[in-house]
Amino acid sequence: MNLFKSIATFGGFTLLSRFTGFFRDMVLANYLGAGLVSDAFFVAFKLPNLFRSLFAEGAFTSAFVPMLSQKLVTENKADAMDFAAKAISVLAFFLGIFVIVMEFIMPWVVQILAPGFVNDPGKIELAAELSRITFPFLLFISIVSFQSGILNSLGKFAAPAAAPVILNLMMIASVFIFVPLGDTPAHGIAIGVTFAGFVEILWLTYFLHRQQVWLKPDFRVFRLIKDKTIRTLFKRIAPGVLGAGVYQINMVVDTILVSLVGTGAISWLYYANRLQQLPLGVVGAAIGVAVLPILSKHLKSGNIDDACQVQNKAVEYGAILSIPAAVALIILAEPIINILFQHGKFGAFETAMTTRAVIAYAVGLPAYVMVKALAPNFFARGDTKTPVKYSMIVLFANLSFSVILMKPFGHVGIASATTIAAFVSLYQYLRGLKKRCFWEFTKPLAVKTVKIIAASAIMGGTLEFAQFALNIAYVDWLRLALMPKLGIFALLCILGVATFVFAAKIFGVLDVREIIRNIFRKGKKAC
């Protein structure tokens, strides 16, 4: 399994997903703006996604994928898929019950999640109503995450990475299909969210069938939980659930604090976080997803040197992609927000507030990506407890800095606290891996990282000077019509990429020929 090709495949489709996601957010900004209705919708949209990491992509995947990868190596495919069918049956049963219970208690849940909404008449009721529409998405997307884990274990990354595109397209389509049927535009978009989850299941089911995988649900749930392999799975999931739970508590407290900042703050942070998620999702998620099954197979086969080589490459790819992305995001934050979102109900004030949050988030981007690259080293060894300990420390750091920084800096302080917590998390992983002799951040990697930072700084200075020159030529180029702005922005992007590639090549940290060889190379080698 080629690590570079796996990252490139997943990252490429994730990039497509992020671009359609930006188009989706442009539509949302135009129809919802950044006020009472948008705040209520984003809480409703966030709620199933809070539990998504708890039950699906975080805890479940980190335990399930290594076990399935091991079975594919030590047993036959039929036995591995029998284990998968049992696991999905148990997951779907308990999640179904959880969704039903949450539907009944939704008003109280929303009141806990966003206490600041009480100050705006009707805001709590609207958020609860929208949350009841979106919450079944949790069940659907958890099954999707499970299906993605199977395909990733089989070395298939494209279809799972493309699945989120369906969510984005359905949310865009819902503006035209479902919005006319609802009391507010948010009602129609909420319907589109849940419907998209069901369509994603159908999408991945088709690709599973192409791999001759037929997951037959088993409704003997209470018998299944006595199965030895299922019990082992849930023992490994338990620490992961706790770890993801710590993270979700973090997110919940962030939401509570932001709701107290004032109307619009939740929306500003949502749009800022969405912008940060483009490089984080394309680079961080792609590396994490690609590395886990490859590391698992090397470690199960006893190929320790190959496993270390994979980890080295993952960190190197993460640095060379995330550091320049962070610098570019800081320099170009205002133009990006202006072009993407400043339409309809989203004005210049909203752009200014969102830009400040983007800059605060962007500083922590490399740390987020490095953690995504390093965490699979624990999960691949069946160690789900250590990341939980790290999560608790990070939770304490984030909450402490959020409370300290919220009063003087408002929503920007909360974004800054998240960035500080990301670097605390990175320190924990680097220290933990070295202490256990799993992997070490070597001097050659450190030298490469410094060179990447230098090349990124040159790129950032070039972009800053280019914007300064543009403002002299056009007074304020962001006041131009949309098409001229897009043209200038495209030229800035080309200038930034060209400058970084040139500087990185001069410093000897970027080999274009090696990248091309990796793209077209075939075979079983990891990297």
WOWO-V724170 format. One record per residue. RES is the residue in one letter. NEAR is the number of other C-alpha atoms within 12 Angstrom. Layout:
RES:NEAR, RES:NEAR
//
This chain:
M:31, N:31, L:42, F:40, K:34, S:42, I:46, A:34, T:32, F:38, G:37, G:29, F:30, T:37, L:31, L:27, S:32, R:33, F:27, T:29, G:31, F:32, F:27, R:34, D:39, M:33, V:33, L:41, A:40, N:25, Y:31, L:34, G:38, A:39, G:30, L:33, V:38, S:41, D:42, A:49, F:45, F:47, V:50, A:45, F:40, K:35, L:40, P:41, N:33, L:34, F:36, R:36, S:32, L:35, F:45, A:39, E:33, G:42, A:39, F:46, T:49, S:49, A:43, F:51, V:50, P:42, M:42, L:44, S:42, Q:32, K:29, L:28, V:23, T:16, E:16, N:15, K:23, A:19, D:22, A:30, M:35, D:28, F:39, A:41, A:32, K:34, A:46, I:41, S:30, V:34, L:39, A:30, F:26, F:22, L:29, G:24, I:17, F:22, V:30, I:19, V:16, M:27, E:26, F:18, I:19, M:31, P:27, W:21, V:28, V:41, Q:29, I:25, L:37, A:41, P:29, G:29, F:37, V:26, N:17, D:22, P:14, G:17, K:31, I:33, E:27, L:34, A:43, A:38, E:35, L:42, S:44, R:36, I:33, T:42, F:45, P:39, F:39, L:45, L:40, F:38, I:44, S:42, I:43, V:43, S:42, F:44, Q:46, S:42, G:41, I:47, L:37, N:39, S:41, L:36, G:34, K:30, F:40, A:33, A:38, P:44, A:40, A:33, A:38, P:38, V:32, I:38, L:39, N:36, L:34, M:33, M:39, I:35, A:27, S:32, V:33, F:20, I:21, F:25, V:24, P:17, L:18, G:21, D:16, T:25, P:33, A:44, H:38, G:33, I:45, A:49, I:40, G:38, V:46, T:37, F:33, A:34, G:38, F:29, V:27, E:37, I:31, L:23, W:30, L:39, T:29, Y:22, F:28, L:30, H:17, R:15, Q:23, Q:16, V:25, W:23, L:28, K:17, P:22, D:22, F:19, R:16, V:21, F:17, R:15, L:28, I:26, K:17, D:19, K:15, T:25, I:31, R:22, T:20, L:36, F:29, K:24, R:33, I:37, A:26, P:32, G:41, V:34, L:30, G:33, A:38, G:30, V:32, Y:38, Q:32, I:29, N:32, M:36, V:32, V:28, D:41, T:40, I:32, L:38, V:38, S:40, L:27, V:32, G:28, T:29, G:37, A:46, I:48, S:41, W:42, L:46, Y:39, Y:45, A:40, N:38, R:35, L:42, Q:43, Q:34, L:36, P:41, L:39, G:37, V:38, V:49, G:43, A:42, A:41, I:50, G:46, V:53, A:50, V:55, L:48, P:48, I:47, L:49, S:43, K:38, H:32, L:32, K:25, S:21, G:14, N:18, I:23, D:18, D:28, A:34, C:30, Q:29, V:40, Q:45, N:34, K:31, A:47, V:45, E:36, Y:41, G:44, A:42, I:40, L:41, S:42, I:42, P:43, A:42, A:41, V:40, A:42, L:42, I:35, I:36, L:37, A:37, E:32, P:37, I:36, I:41, N:34, I:35, L:37, F:41, Q:34, H:26, G:19, K:24, F:33, G:25, A:23, F:22, E:33, T:35, A:27, M:34, T:41, T:40, R:35, A:42, V:45, I:36, A:36, Y:43, A:42, V:34, G:38, L:46, P:40, A:35, Y:41, V:44, M:44, V:42, K:41, A:40, L:47, A:45, P:45, N:49, F:39, F:42, A:39, R:35, G:34, D:30, T:36, K:27, T:29, P:39, V:32, K:25, Y:36, S:36, M:29, I:27, V:36, L:33, F:26, A:28, N:37, L:34, S:24, F:31, S:36, V:29, I:20, L:25, M:29, K:18, P:15, F:23, G:33, H:44, V:39, G:34, I:46, A:47, S:38, A:37, T:43, T:36, I:33, A:36, A:37, F:29, V:29, S:38, L:33, Y:24, Q:28, Y:37, L:30, R:21, G:26, L:28, K:18, K:13, R:16, C:15, F:30, W:28, E:24, F:31, T:18, K:11, P:15, L:24, A:18, V:18, K:29, T:32, V:22, K:28, I:38, I:29, A:29, A:37, S:39, A:27, I:29, M:37, G:33, G:24, T:28, L:35, E:26, F:19, A:26, Q:30, F:18, A:17, L:22, N:17, I:12, A:13, Y:17, V:13, D:16, W:27, L:30, R:19, L:21, A:16, L:20, M:14, P:16, K:24, L:21, G:18, I:28, F:32, A:18, L:18, L:30, C:29, I:19, L:25, G:34, V:27, A:22, T:27, F:37, V:27, F:23, A:28, A:32, K:22, I:17, F:22, G:21, V:32, L:26, D:19, V:15, R:12, E:14, I:19, I:14, R:15, N:25, I:20, F:15, R:20, K:16, G:14, K:17, K:22, A:35, C:35
//
